């Protein structure tokens, strides 16, 4: 029988869980510890073997993912990165865009090792019980029986609003959807920040769209930018909305960032599909991917984990954002 993770844990004097995290390059393990564990693994000749692990652990090495859509840029980017990360750990992913209840039942029949659910409406209860551990990517809910990863969307938009105010913007618009609790969180963050500022002459508006796609962003931005009073800054509820907003600004003869600053929700690694690098707010995509992978591996290994894991959003300011010209 070959070298196992337990053999490495014994040689390194650490827990099985720490070795498992270190070998998948988790940020939860400090670099010196990670290096020592990987060095020991190499010395012992450790070779992960998916087939052997399946026979011993009775696991399928398959993870079911319930995703709302793979059409949007952010959704597509996240699911692609997550799939790549899980493949490196010898896991196969099955993706379903069916309703949550149906998908959970389906994945239980397939006997996957864990289920990741993009939960865009945590208030909607389902009667489905699952023999397979479920991890939710959504909004923290104290009553949830399964682990929840929350990227703090409300805090992210709150940060963006306060930043724009701090550099002199007094008329800020938010363009986003309000059709489910996750999108509502973003709008709440904008409203909370705007109401808390209370600055002389400060104005804010929320412009609702039905979809987070470039066309809806374009139509909403055209309406805003062609109105009598034009904002000096817009916070966008998604990367795809931002693409439409940029197009509308160009058609209206409004220069970004000279005449209009834009901050986009969705912290993507690059903005190569936009004519100008976008300022962004949110948890970096690669960080979300690593933490989702960590939690999935922890529930599969039956490790003790927190029921709610909050990830910290970051604000990245680039060429699409600057103080207003009259500041």
C-alpha positions in Angstrom: 0.0 0.0 0.0 1.3 3.5 -0.9 2.0 6.5 1.2 -1.2 8.1 2.5 -2.1 11.6 3.8 -2.2 10.1 7.3 1.4 9.0 6.9 2.4 12.5 5.9 0.4 13.9 8.9 2.2 11.6 11.3 5.7 12.5 9.9 4.9 16.2 9.9 3.3 16.2 13.4 0.1 17.9 12.1 -3.5 16.9 11.6 -4.9 15.0 8.6 -7.0 18.1 7.8 -3.9 20.4 7.7 -2.1 18.0 5.3 -5.2 17.8 3.1 -5.4 21.6 2.9 -1.7 22.1 2.3 -1.6 19.6 -0.6 -4.4 21.5 -2.3 -2.5 24.8 -1.7 -5.1 26.3 0.6 -4.5 29.8 1.9 -5.7 28.6 5.3 -2.3 27.0 5.8 0.7 29.2 6.5 3.4 29.1 3.8 6.2 27.6 6.0 3.9 24.8 7.2 2.7 24.2 3.6 6.2 24.0 2.3 7.3 21.5 5.1 4.3 19.3 4.4 4.8 19.3 0.6 8.5 18.6 1.1 7.7 15.6 3.4 5.1 14.4 0.9 7.8 14.4 -1.9 10.4 12.6 0.4 7.9 9.9 1.2 6.9 9.5 -2.5 3.3 10.4 -2.0 1.2 10.0 -5.2 -2.5 10.9 -5.1 -4.5 8.1 -6.7 -8.2 8.8 -7.4 -9.1 5.2 -8.1 -7.4 3.8 -5.0 -9.0 6.5 -2.9 -12.5 5.7 -4.2 -12.1 2.0 -3.3 -10.9 2.8 0.3 -13.2 5.8 1.0 -16.3 4.6 -0.9 -16.4 8.1 -2.4 -17.3 8.9 -6.0 -15.0 11.9 -6.3 -17.8 13.8 -7.9 -19.3 17.1 -6.8 -22.7 18.4 -7.8 -23.0 22.1 -8.5 -26.4 23.9 -8.6 -25.8 27.1 -10.6 -28.4 29.7 -11.8 -26.8 30.2 -15.2 -23.4 30.1 -16.9 -24.2 32.9 -19.3 -23.0 35.9 -17.3 -19.4 36.8 -17.3 -19.0 36.5 -13.6 -20.9 33.2 -13.3 -18.9 31.7 -16.2 -15.6 32.9 -14.8 -16.3 31.5 -11.3 -17.6 28.1 -12.5 -14.7 27.7 -14.9 -12.1 28.4 -12.2 -13.9 26.2 -9.7 -14.0 23.3 -12.1 -10.3 23.7 -12.8 -9.5 23.8 -9.1 -11.5 20.6 -8.4 -10.0 18.8 -11.4 -6.6 19.4 -9.9 -7.9 17.5 -6.8 -9.1 14.6 -9.1 -12.8 15.6 -8.7 -15.4 15.6 -11.5 -18.1 18.3 -11.4 -21.7 17.8 -12.5 -23.5 21.1 -13.1 -27.3 21.6 -12.9 -29.3 24.7 -13.7 -32.5 23.1 -12.5 -34.5 24.2 -9.5 -32.8 23.6 -6.2 -35.1 20.8 -4.9 -35.0 18.8 -8.2 -31.2 19.2 -8.4 -30.5 18.1 -4.8 -32.7 15.0 -5.4 -30.8 14.3 -8.7 -27.4 14.6 -7.1 -28.4 12.3 -4.2 -29.3 9.7 -6.8 -26.0 10.1 -8.4 -24.3 9.7 -5.0 -22.0 12.7 -5.4 -19.7 13.5 -2.4 -20.9 17.0 -1.9 -23.3 19.6 -3.4 -22.5 23.3 -3.9 -25.6 25.4 -4.3 -25.7 28.9 -5.6 -28.5 30.0 -3.3 -30.0 33.3 -4.8 -33.0 33.1 -2.5 -32.2 31.7 1.0 -35.6 32.8 2.2 -37.2 30.3 -0.1 -37.4 27.0 1.8 -37.4 23.6 0.1 -38.6 20.4 1.6 -35.6 18.5 0.3 -33.5 16.6 2.7 -30.1 15.5 1.5 -27.9 12.5 2.5 -25.1 14.4 0.8 -23.5 17.4 2.5 -24.7 20.7 1.0 -22.6 23.9 0.9 -24.4 27.2 0.0 -22.9 30.1 -1.8 -25.2 32.9 -0.9 -26.3 35.0 2.1 -25.5 34.1 5.7 -28.6 32.6 7.5 -28.4 31.8 11.2 -31.0 29.1 10.7 -29.1 27.3 8.0 -28.2 23.7 8.7 -25.4 23.6 6.1 -22.3 25.8 5.7 -22.8 29.1 3.9 -20.1 31.2 2.1 -21.1 34.8 2.1 -19.1 37.3 0.0 -20.8 40.3 1.7 -22.3 42.0 -1.3 -23.9 44.7 0.8 -20.6 45.6 2.4 -18.9 45.7 -1.1 -21.4 48.3 -2.5 -21.3 50.2 0.7 -17.5 50.5 0.4 -17.8 51.7 -3.2 -20.4 54.3 -2.4 -18.3 55.7 0.5 -15.2 55.8 -1.7 -16.9 57.8 -4.4 -18.1 60.2 -1.8 -14.7 60.5 -0.3 -13.2 61.7 -3.6 -15.8 64.3 -4.1 -18.8 62.8 -5.9 -22.1 64.2 -4.8 -24.5 62.6 -7.3 -24.1 58.9 -7.5 -26.4 56.3 -9.2 -26.7 52.6 -8.6 -27.8 50.5 -11.5 -28.8 46.9 -10.5 -31.5 44.3 -10.2 -33.8 44.0 -7.2 -35.5 40.7 -8.1 -33.9 38.4 -5.4 -32.3 38.7 -2.0 -28.7 38.5 -3.3 -29.3 41.4 -5.7 -31.3 43.3 -3.0 -28.2 43.0 -0.7 -26.2 45.2 -3.2 -28.9 47.8 -3.4 -29.2 47.8 0.4 -25.5 48.5 0.7 -25.8 51.5 -1.6 -28.9 52.9 0.2 -27.3 52.4 3.6 -24.1 54.3 2.6 -26.0 57.1 0.8 -28.3 57.7 3.7 -25.4 57.7 6.2 -23.4 60.3 4.3 -25.8 63.2 4.8 -23.5 65.6 3.0 -24.7 69.0 1.7 -25.9 68.7 -1.8 -25.5 64.9 -1.9 -28.0 63.1 -4.2 -28.4 59.4 -5.0 -30.7 57.2 -7.1 -31.3 53.5 -7.6 -32.2 52.5 -11.1 -33.7 49.0 -11.3 -33.0 46.5 -14.2 -34.6 43.1 -14.7 -31.5 41.3 -15.9 -27.8 41.7 -15.2 -26.8 41.7 -18.9 -25.2 44.4 -21.1 -28.4 45.3 -22.9 -30.2 46.1 -19.6 -27.2 48.1 -18.4 -27.2 50.0 -21.7 -30.9 50.9 -21.6 -30.8 52.0 -17.9 -27.7 54.1 -18.4 -29.1 55.8 -21.5 -32.1 56.8 -19.5 -30.0 58.1 -16.6 -27.4 59.9 -18.8 -30.0 61.6 -21.0 -32.0 62.9 -18.0 -31.9 66.5 -17.0 -29.5 65.9 -14.1 -26.6 63.6 -14.8 -24.8 61.7 -12.1 -21.0 62.1 -11.8 -20.6 58.4 -10.8 -22.4 55.1 -11.3 -22.0 51.9 -9.3 -23.0 48.9 -11.4 -24.5 45.7 -10.0 -22.5 43.4 -12.3 -19.7 43.3 -14.8 -22.1 42.7 -17.7 -24.2 45.7 -16.7 -21.0 47.8 -16.7 -20.3 46.8 -20.3 -23.7 48.3 -21.3 -23.1 51.4 -19.2 -19.8 52.1 -21.0 -21.5 51.7 -24.4 -24.3 54.1 -23.4 -21.8 56.7 -22.1 -19.9 56.5 -25.4 -23.0 57.1 -27.4 -24.0 60.1 -25.2 -20.6 61.6 -25.7 -19.7 61.2 -22.0 -16.1 60.4 -21.3 -15.1 57.9 -18.6 -13.6 58.9 -16.2 -13.4 62.6 -17.1 -17.2 63.1 -17.0 -18.3 59.9 -15.3 -16.7 57.5 -12.9 -17.8 53.8 -12.8 -17.3 51.2 -10.2 -18.4 47.7 -11.1 -19.5 44.9 -8.8 -17.7 41.6 -9.6 -14.0 41.5 -8.9 -12.8 39.7 -12.0 -9.1 39.2 -12.6 -9.0 41.3 -15.7 -11.3 43.5 -17.8 -10.0 42.7 -21.3 -13.6 42.7 -22.7 -14.1 46.4 -21.8 -12.6 49.4 -23.6 -11.3 50.8 -20.3 -10.1 48.9 -17.2 -12.9 48.9 -14.8 -12.7 49.9 -11.1 -14.2 46.9 -9.3 -15.5 46.0 -5.8 -16.1 42.5 -4.4 -14.2 39.4 -3.3 -11.5 38.5 -5.9 -12.7 35.6 -8.0 -9.6 33.4 -7.3 -10.1 33.9 -3.6 -13.8 32.8 -3.8 -12.7 29.7 -5.8 -10.1 28.7 -3.2 -12.5 29.1 -0.3 -15.3 27.2 -2.0 -12.9 24.4 -2.7 -11.7 24.4 0.9 -15.1 24.1 2.4 -16.2 21.4 -0.1 -13.2 19.3 0.8 -13.8 19.9 4.5 -17.4 18.7 4.4 -16.4 15.7 2.4 -13.6 14.8 4.9 -16.1 15.5 7.7 -13.8 18.1 9.3 -15.2 20.7 11.7 -16.0 23.9 9.9 -17.8 27.1 10.7 -21.4 27.3 9.6 -20.9 30.7 8.1 -17.8 31.9 6.3 -17.6 35.6 5.5 -15.2 36.6 2.7 -13.9 40.2 2.7 -14.6 42.3 -0.4 -11.9 44.5 -1.9 -12.1 47.8 -3.8 -9.8 48.0 -6.8 -9.6 51.5 -8.4 -8.4 51.8 -12.0 -8.8 54.1 -14.9 -12.6 54.2 -14.8 -12.8 56.2 -11.6 -11.5 59.6 -10.5 -12.7 62.7 -8.6 -15.3 64.8 -10.5 -14.0 67.4 -12.8 -15.5 70.3 -10.8 -14.0 68.9 -7.5 
